[in-house]
Amino acid sequence: MANASTPRVSMVVTNHNYGRYVERAIDGLLAQSFTALEVIVVDDRSTDDSATVLRRYEADPRVRLVFHTRNEGSISSYNQGLAMARGEFVGVFDADDYSLSEHAIARQVAMFDANPDVGFVYSSFVIVDEHGVPFRESKPWPHDRVREGLDAFANLVGLNTVPHSGTLVRSSAHRAVGYYDPHLPYAGDWDLWLRLSARFSVGYISDPLYAYRVHRNNMTSKGKAPGEATRERQQAVANGFAALPASAPPALRALREPAMRNALLTGTWNDRSFGRTRRSWEGLIDAVRRSPGLLLHADAYGAFARLSLLTLLGHRRYERLAAWRERRGVPSRSVPAASRVYR
């Protein structure tokens, strides 16, 4: 039987000053019913109590610890961990997120095993607050499914529904397309999903297997100016189209312009959904400055109207109004599910 010495799955947990969260992330992985697993923890020179917490796992043969002597950033940590991984399937897990099901990895591996052409498997997920209280679910499809890669690409290029934490990638697919782009620390996951779906089929599990935690230290709310985040999103989309095979149909290539336009507005939708009003305005203004042609499209005016409403009502009232409209069946432009979950 496979064991920690011959793991089929390698999960890379990256941590920087998340000592208060990382134990739950690691314990949830070690409690998985799928046991042919290794957990590689890369600590990016934390200055909190992370080292003390992580040292508790030193004796566990399933866990490999790496401590950076200088802060190298998230992409470097991801890529270092992936380069160390021995598993047939590999994934990255941010230390503030956690597993919701003890059978999460087993279900993902089963989908890989049943579908040798699948390059990565993701699931729906639950968004929780800093205390772990759920407040939103992202469920793009109602049932489990495997899709041909270019079909998945057509959806993902306009709406990133793939969570970063917990998504598993076939190692051979990683070798074919590479790891995370070091030039895209903010949008590197979206870039990776697009490059993978341009060449491989995509698996999806409809049950939420993992939780994404939203708090003030997420990359979405600090450290990256809205304009720079928008630039990265557009580059991710451009990289995705560049990765398409020569046989990709013209109808798919024709999605490039609307996808690039959508990438301009994703940031303001994202911040609006979490009540980051000022940042949402900054993102919208930057998008129009970056591409004045946006003013010729209804989406820009819809973003302006909704953001104005958020500014007037405040986030709680705005969310209640949105929920009421949804119950009444009033059509509206929803915030892209996984554009809400960039790190």
N, C-alpha and C positions, 0 to 999 in steps of 0.2 A: 504493500500500500504506500502511496506517496506520503511524504511527511515534510517537515521543515527543511530537510537537507535537499529535497528535490521538489521545490514548490512549483505548482502550476500557475499560481497567481502571486504577483508581487504588488503590494500597495505602498506607494511612497507618500508618507505623511510629512508635510512641510510645516515648520513652526518658526514663528518669530514673536516672542513675547506673548504667547498664548498659554502660559502655564496654567491658567485657570480653566482652560478648555481642553487641552491636549489629552489629558487622561481619558476623558470620555470618548474622544475620537479613537484612541488606540484600543481601549478596552472593548469598544463596539466591534472593532475588526477582529480582535483576538477571540471574541465570543462567537464568531461565525461558525455555522454548522459545517462549512467547507473548510477542511483543516489543512489541505496542501497549500499553505499560505505563508508568505513572509511579509513582514512589515518593516519597511526601511524608513527610519525617522531622520530627517535632515533638519537640524536646528540651525537657523541662520543667525548665529551670534545673539541669542536672546540676552537681555539684561535683567529679566525678571527671575522668578523661581523655576523657570522651565527646566534647567539642568537638573535640579533636585528631583523634580517630578520624573524626568526621563530616566535618570539613573536607576529608578526602581525596576526598570525593565531589562537591565543589563544581563541578568541571569536567564532570561527567557530565550531559548534557542530560536524562536520564531522572529525575534526582533533584532534589527541591526541599527545601531545608533551612529550618527555622523554629527559632529559639532564643528561648525565653521569658526575660524579664529577671527574672521572679519565678516561684516554684513555683505553678502553677495547679491541679494535680491531674489525674488520668487522664481523667476525663470531659470536662473542658474541652479537653484535648489531642486526644481523639478527635473531638469535635465541631468543633474548629477545623480539623483536617485534612480532615474530611469536607466541610466548607463550602468548602474550597479545591479539592476533587477535581473533575476534569473528565471522569472516565470514565463510561461507561455502566453499569459495575459497580464497586462500591467495597467495600473491606474494611479492617479494622483489624488491626494486627499488633503484638503486644507485643515489645519489643526483645530479650527473653531467649528467645523462641521461634524456630523456623527451619523452612524447607521441607525435606521429605524427597524430593520428586520434582521434576525439572526441568519436568515436564509438568503440574504441579498446576493452575496457572491455566488452561492450555489445556483441560483436562478440565472444569473448572468452567464456562468460557465456552461450551463445546460443549453442555453441558446446558442452559444458559440459552437458547442459540440454538435448540435443538430443542424448547424448552418455553416459549413466550412468557408463560405465566401464572405461571411460577415467580418468587417474590420473593427467595429466597435459596438458595444452594447451599453445603452443608457436607460434611465427610467424616469418616471415622473418623480417629483420631490416635493417636500414640504418646506416652506420658509418659516423660520422661527425667529423670535426676538432674542436679545442677548441673554435672557433667562431660560431659553429653550421652550418658550410658549408659542405654539403654532398660530399663525395668523393668515396664511395663504398657502394654496396648493397650486403647483404648476403641473397640469395634466394635459399635454397637447393632443393625445389620442386616447380614446376610451378603452382600447383593447391592445394586448400584446401584438406586435407585428414585426416582420422583417421586410425591409424595402430595398429595392434596387438603388444603388448609390446615387445615381443621377436624379432619381425622383426625390430622394431625401435632400440632396443638394438644393433642388429648386425651392424647397421650403426653408431650409436652414440659412440660405443666403439672405433671406429677408427677415427671418425670425429665428433667432438662436434659442432653441428649446432644450439644449443639452446642458445638464448641470456639470460643473467642473469636478466637484468631489464625487468619487464613486464610479464614474464612467470607466469602463474597462476597454482596453485596446488590445487587439491581437499583436503580439510582439513583432511578428513578421510584417504586419502592416506598418508599424512604427519604423521598421528598418527601411521600408519602401519609400515613405514620405518624410522621414525625419522626425525630430522631437519638436519642442516649442521654439518658436522664433525669438531669439534674444532681443530683437528690436521691438517686440510687441509685448511688454510686460503686462499691459492692461487687457488686450484683446487676443492674447496668445491662444487661449482655449478655443475661441470661435474660429480663428485661423486654422487650428489643427483639425477641428471637426470638418471644416470645408475641404481641406486637402485630403482627408481620409475618405470622405463621401464621394469625392471626385473619382475614386479608384476602387472602392469596396462597398459592399452592401452594408446596411445599418440595421441593428437590432434595437428594439424598444420594448420595455416592460412597463405596463400601465400602472402597476401598484407603486406607490412612493416608497423607495427603498432607502433613501437618505434624506437628511435634513440639512438645509443651508441656513446658517445663522447670520442674521443682519444686526449689525451694531455699529457704533460710531467709528470703530477702527477698521472697518472694511475698506478695501481699496476704492470702492465706489464713492466713499464719503470723505476721503482724505488723500492727500499726496499727489493726485493726478488732476491737473487742471482740465475742465470740461473740453477745451479745445484740443488738447493733446490726446485725450481719450477718443474724441471724434476722429482725429487723424488716424489713430491706430485701428479703429473700426473700419474705416474706409480702406486702409491698407490690407486688413484681413480679407475684406470682400474682393479686392483686386487680386490678392494672392490666390483666393479660391478659384476665380475665373481663369487665372493663369495655369492652374493645375488641371483644368479640364482636359480630357483626352481629345485628340483631333476629331474623333467620331461623335463628339457631343452635338446634339441637334441644334440648329439655328434658334429654335424657340427658347432653348435654355440660355444660350448666349445672349439673347435679346433681353434677358432679365437683368443684365449688368447695370444699365442706367437706373432703373427704379431701385435696385438693391443699393447702389451707391447713394442715392437720395435718401433711402430709408436709413442708411447708416449715419447720415447727418443728423437725423432726428431721434435716433435711438437713445442718446444720452439724455435728452430733455424728457422723453417718455419715462425713462428709467428713474431719474431723480424725482419727477413728479409723482410717480407711484409710491414713493416712500416719504413724500412730504418735504423733500429738500427743495423748497421753493426758490431760494436765491440761486442755488446751483443749477436748477432747471432753467431759470431765466438766462443765466450765463451761457448754458449750452445752446439754447435756442438762438440767442443773439449771435453766438459764434457760428452756428450753422448757416445763418443768413449771410453773415459777412463772408464766410468761406465759399458760399455758393448762392449769389443773389437770385439765381434762377429758381430757387425754392419758392419764391414769391409768386411764381406762376402755377403752383400746385396747391390743391386744397388741403393736403396734409399739413402744410406749414400753418395755414390759418386755423385748422382744427387744433393743432398744438398750442397756438397762441390763445385760442378761446378757452381751452381747458385749463391752461396754466393761469389765465386771468381769473377763472372761476376758483381755482385752488387758492390763489392769493387772497381773494375776497372772503371765501368761506373758511379757510383753514383746512388742514388735512383731515381731521376727524369728520367734519361735516361733509367735506368733499367725498370721502370714502362712503359715508352713509348714503349720499345722493347717488353715487355710482352703483351701490348695492341695490338701491330701490329701483333704479332704471333697469338693472339686470333682471330683477324679479318681475318687472312689468314687461320684459321682453323688448325694451327700447334698444334699437341697434346703436352701437357706438364703437369708436375706435379704441379697442382695448390696448393696454400697455403690453408690448411683447413680453411673453412670460419669462424667457431666459435672458432677455436684455436687462431684466430686473436683477439678474443674479451674477453679474460680473463681479469678480473678487473685489 
